[in-house]
């Protein structure tokens, strides 16, 4: 461990400086208004949760959790995701009052980083959860709002890739005989390592229906044709998937922005139905993801359907065009005796929508460099001295 | 149409990869490798090549500044970055192995292993249930056992000549290494059609080559 310099922050922690903060705030306001208008209510859950419950259920690698011990000796975690705490509140309280339940959140989550910069350990997520509805229409509502939100925020070039946990599980289980092999291939899919799947298939002596499925899927065969070619995959769940896709094909929000890929497998193992990832041109990392996670609520003793998505605000900010509202930043130099006049004048400027800074001139050491931070300067001290 | 950006290691892998791309039907100019240029564009095919250090290729791809890359499996195993492995190009074949002085056993107390691949070496010995001390070196790994720095080395072996000339023998083979076509997961979606097509054409070219 090297000596910590005064300017350093713990690995992965970031400051949000004024410019970014403003940009961030504009985005947040627009997003929140879009989400509330669509019937979702925002909630906030605590930063700290028990390791035994949220920490274990949240499906994240234990190494990624920030752990600490409280004064009772209990192990705590800094919340690593929001879906799990929201499932906790919903199961314990809110679903008893309103079911189906539509909730939204905009909070930071904490995930410890092992490696170099570029990866924050605390980042903001914006998301929706629709609890208590297992229908295909609920899934398509989530997809519609994910796309609608991105469009609302001004993102043009993005893609939503949709898969289905039930479909890929069915494919793995019916097309690969041994459970051990199923697990191996699933891991290759999570890693998106197609070479390992090619190699696994090359070692295979008998005919390999899963590899045939894999090649069809990678070649872009449509969902309908896939289900026709592999009739053993047509379960009630996969039929629901087809109906989700048929619904969203008619929605204007999703026009030309989604693709179906049955090979999408999330590393979050709690997904049970449709799963999706959101990608935006210009960011090397996914903007967000979502899906149906009916099993998660079971862990909190309630059996209801749940579906939702979350967006990484930091990745989104990187690629969104900066839409700074045209505002005049005015500097008002004053003296002690002119202060009352300065306040009156400031009130007038503020009325006109300007951002006004009142500053005692003699307290500024380098006026030239200070003034560079403003669009307009009014000097009440002129002619005073 | 946007450019597809491909990160490539300089040198032999670059040449071999270009041959494969040509075999896959991509029209590339004759003289591509100018030793000083770091970015080479082929406007006719809308391709842009970034020439990088082999270890850096997955970094460019992971961050999405390159859509695709050609990287050795050794580098991919060592770095564990979140990139997609699309095609085994089956070029620059070699393998990862442990080696040491002939007829020697690992020190019982604190066996030491020198390597350029600390994470591959660590996980290999961990899986074997052996606790070793890993010493990271940047090159000429063969020196380590010769002068008593380490009992074993973990390194790539292609012909075995370097080992032989330095009086070392191979002990265990760890994994086969070839170069892979890798992709940034976002690019794979945003530029899906072109990337899938390139992967398909390359896969066919590789198969034709192998036969």
Interface residues (C-beta under 8 A of the other chain):
Chain A: X118 X157 X159 X161 X191 X192 X193 X194 X195 X196 X198 X199 X218 X219 X220 X259 X277 X279 X280 X281 X283 X284 X285 X286
Chain B: X62 X63 X64 X65 X83 X84 X85 X86 X87 X88 X180 X184 X185 X186 X187 X188 X189 X190 X192 X196 X200
